[in-house]
């Protein structure tokens, strides 16, 4: 939860109902749920939804900023599977927003953040998940970063285009104070009927020679619960984030790989923990999202990657130094992306830096459309003037 100083916080935690339609094709989720609870409930019925990758992540924050899920390649962005929002508007009216009723608001809520009202129910399309998933982590030494990044490019321009049921995020992490620096690949698939130890499509990652492998068959609930303890410890610290979206490019991937380690290696900031994740976004992701009504986000139909920096440190006194390091790192990444003619204009709201104008980054068409929806449903601009958090339209 996030609050405004001297403001009022509306806590939705008791609005935690999870209802599954008799057909099992639609799940209605209260905004007080987290994804661990949602997945656990739905898995008992043999179905799933396009929720978050961590159990502790809340439902509304993820869905209203068009977040990523492990099913992104086959289903589109997480919010693409929302078939209806129940929302309280600024004047107190409760309305539904879907493809046939308030369709403009339905589109705007899928990426427009908290600019339009308070969502009190999310109705999501489900899909069968009878046999669980296969996932885990392949860990490498930082000296292998370039080879792993090039293997990711090979996957993204081949197997990921052919098999939308595979997701392969790539991560680099460094903790300078203890000398930890590593590279991880986190393959995921919901097609678990393969033979052998791993899906043949991800062989390039194994060919690099991981130092350790934890991948196995498991339930979706088990997968999202992994690493939750360490994540919660991180959220007691200072936090900064930044995002950059780029076109897939072998040369770019090779040059970006390992830049994190060089930039932050000499940091003496207490508790400094730095990670960057690469999240492949194939053309099929955007096509599937648009087929379902589209989202407000500015994503274009390119083979691309969402690069997301997440940084933590201990003390408020180090805020300026830590953020300055992050800004300098992102400037380096941006310069390299421009060199390879791979820089994309849009920002992903859930990981963008605080100073970024995310809504305008969606492009003129989406931005102006969002403003029109805001004027229509919030004529007094209540959620622009009084709800100052997040990324605004004015």
N, C-alpha and C positions, 0 to 999 in steps of 0.2 A: 504494500500500500504506500501511497505517497500523499503528502498533505501540503497545504499552503499555509504559511505563517499567518496566524490570526484569522484563519479561515475555518471552514466546516468540512470535516471528512465524512463522506458517506461510505460506511463499511458494508460491503455486500456479502460478507462471509457466511451469513445464515441463509442466504438464498442459494442453497446447494443441492437443489433437486436434480435428479437425473432420471428422465423418463424415456423409455424406449417404446416406440409405436408397436402395435401388435404385428405389423408386417416386418418389424426389425429394420426398416429402411430409413427411419428418421429418429435421431436422438435429440431430445430437448434438454439443454444444459443451463442450469442457473449460473449466474456470474460469480457465485461464491466458491465454485469448484476449482480444484487444480487438476492437472492432466493425469496424475497418478490415480486419483480417485475415479476419474472418468474412464480411463483405460481398464482399470480393474473391474469396474461394473460392467462395461460392455464386453470385455473378453469372456466373461461368464456366459454371454449369449452368442459367442462366436463371431462378433462384429467389432469394428473399430471406426474411428474418425481421424481426420487429419489434424491431430493435436500436436503439442510441443514435444521436444526431444528430452525434456527433463520432467520428472514427476511433480516437482515443487512449483513449476511455472503455472500461473493463473490463467484461466480460460479467457477472460475478456481482453486483457492486455495483449495477448498473442493474436487473437482473431481480429481486433480492430486496427492493427497495424500490418496486417497481411504478412504474417510471420511464415517461417519455414517449418516443414515437418519432414520426417523420414520418408513420407509417401509423396513428396513433392514431384518426383519425376513421373509418377503414374497418375496422380490426382490433381496436380496443379498446386498453387499456393494454398495455405491452410484455409484462408477465408473464402476460397472459391467454392467450397462445399457447404457454405452457409446458405440454406434455402429460405430462411426467414429470421429477421430480428424482431423481438418485441422491445420497444424503446419508449422511455418517458421523455417527451419533448420539454423545452424550456417553459412552456405555458402550463404544463401539468398533464397534457393529453397523453394517453397511452395508445400507441399505434403499432401496427405490424408493417414491416418493410420487406418486400419480396419481389419476385419477378413480375407480379401482376398488380400489386398494391404498393404505392409509394416506391416504385422501382428506382427512381433517381436516388432516393435516400438509401435504399438497399445497396446500390453500387457504391455510394459515398462512404458508407460505414465500413466497407471492405478496404481499409487502408487510410481512411480519413481521421483515425484516432478519436479523441474525445471532443470533437468539434461540433457535435450535432445533438447530443442528449445522453441519457444514461440507459444503457442496454440492460434489460432485466431478464432476457432469455435469448439463447442462441439455439435455433433449430438447424441441425446439421445432417447432411446425407451420410449414411453409414456405408460400409462395404464389408464383405466377408473376410474374416481373418481366423479360420478354423484351426490352423496348425502352428500358430506363433510366428516367430521371425528368426532370422540368423543375423547376428551382429557382433561387434566387438572392436578391439583396438589392435592395430599392428604398430609397434613402436620401433623407432629407428634412432640412430645417433645423428646429431646435427650435421655431421659431415656427409650424410646421405641425403640431405634436404633436396639438392638439385635433382638427384636421381628419382626421388619419390615424386617431386613436382612434375617431372617429365613423364613418369608413369601415370600420374593423374591426367595429364593432357592426353596421353594415349587412350586412356579409358573414356575421357569425355568426348573425344572425337571418333570413338568407335563403339565399344560395348554399351555405354550409357545412352547413345542414340538408338541402339537396337533393342535394348531391354530397359524399359522405363521403371522396372521394379527394383532397380539397383540405385542406391544412393551412396556416395563416397566423399564425405567431408575430409579435408586435410587440415592439420593443425600444427603449429609451431609454438613452443612454450619455453620461456627462460625465467629462472629465478636467480639473478646474479649473486645474491648474498650467499647462496649455498653451492654455486657452480652447476646448477641443473640446467641443461639445455637439451631438448629432445624434439623429435618430429613424430607425429602420430597420423595414421590414416584410420578412419572409422567406417569401414564398409557395412552396409545394411541391405537386407532384402527380405521381402515377405514371401518369396518363392523358395520354399525350403525343401523341395523334392529333388535337389541335386545329389549327385553321387560324389564321393570323395570328401575331403575336409573343408572345402570352400567352393563357391561358385566359380566355374572356369573363367568367367568374364573378368574376374579381378586378378587373374594370374600375374599381370605386370607388377602389382604391388608385392606379391610374394617373390617375384624374380629379383627385386632389389635387395632382398635379404633382411627382413625385419629382425631386430634383436630379441623381441618377444611378441607373442601372439596370445590374445585372450578370447578370440572370436569363437562363438558357439551358438547352437540353437537354444532359444529361450522364449519366454512370453514377452509381449510388448511391455507389460507392467514391470517385469524384472529389468528389462533394458533401460527404461526411463528412470528407474530407481538407482541405477549404478552411478556412483559419483556424487550423489545428493549431499552426503555429509560434507565433502570438501567444498561443494558449491555454496552451501549455507555458511561455512566459515568465511568464504570470500566476501559474502554480502554483509559481513560485519565490518568491513574495511572501507577505505576510500575507493571510489570507482570512477573510471573514465572509459569512454567508448568512442569508436569512430568506424566509418564504413566507406568502402570504395568498391564500385562495381566495374568490372572489366570484361572485355571480350576474351574468349579463349585464344591463347597464343602460346606456342611452345617456347618461343624466344622470351616472351614476357615472363612466363612461369619460371623458366630457368634463371632469369635475372632476379626475380623477386624472392626466390627460394633462399633462405638464410639471411636475408637483409635484416630481419628481426634481431638475430643474434649479434650481428655486427653493431647495430645501433644501440642496443640496450646493455651490452656486455659489461660496460664499465660503470653502470649505475651503482651509486652507493645509497640510494633512497631506501629507508627501512621498510621491509616487507614488500619490496617491489616484485610483483608477479605479473608477467606480461605474456599474453597469448594472442595469436592471430589465427583465425579459421578461414579456410577457403571452402565455399559452398557452391558446387556446380549448379548452374541454372541452364538447362538445355532448351532449345526452341520448343520442344514438346510441352514443357512446363507452361510456357506462355500461351501456346495454342490451346491447351486443355483448359487453362484458366479463362481465356476469352470465350471458349465454347460454352462455359457455364455462366456467362453473363459479364465476365470481366471484373477487374478490381481497380481501385484508385491507387496507382503506384508508378506509372510511367515505364514499366518493364516493356522492352522491345523484343521482337522475336529473333534474338541472336543466341548463339552458343556462348555463354558467359559465366562469370564467376563472381560471387558476392564475397568480398574480402572484409573481414570484421575483426577489428582490434578491440580487445578487452583487457583493461589494466587495473591492478589493485595496489594499494600501498597503505601503510599504517597511520601516518600522522597528518592532520590538517595543515601543519606547518610546511609540508612538502607539496601541497597542492599545486602551486605555481610551477615548481620545477618539474613535477611529474607530467603535468598537462603540456608544458613547453616541449618536453621530450616527445610526447605523443604527436603533437602538431608537426614537429620536425620530421618524424618518421612518416606520417601520412603525406607530407609534402614530397618526400623522397619517392614514395610509392606512386603518387600522382604523376610526378615527373617521368618516371619509368614507363607508366601506362601511356602517357602522351607520346613518348618516344616510339612506342610500338603501335601507335594509332589504335589503342584498345580502350581508352577511357570512355565509360558510359556516364550519362548525365545524372541519372536518378540516384537518390539515396534511399536506403532501407531504414524506415523509421525506428525499428526496434533496436538498432545498434548505431544510429547516427550520432555524431558529436553534438554537444549542446548548442553550439553556435551556428549550426547548419540550418538553412531554410528548406526543410525537408519537403513541405507541401509544394513549394515552387519548383523544386527539383524534379517533380513528376512531369514537368512540361506544361506549356501554356494551355493546351486543351484540357488536361485533367485538372490543373489548378483552377482555371476559370470555371470549370464545371462544378468543382467542389464549392467554390464561392457562391455560385448560383443556388446550390442546394442549401447552403448555410442561410442565405437570405430568405429562402422560401420557408424553411422549417424553424428558423430562429431569428425572426425579424428584428428583435431587440438586441441581437448579438450577445445573449447571455453567456453562451459558452466561449465567446471570444473575450469578453470583458472580465467575467468573474471566475472562470476556470482557466487560470493562467498556465497550468502545467502542460507539458507536451508541446507539440508543434502546431502553431496557429495559422489561420488563413489571412489575418490582418495584423 
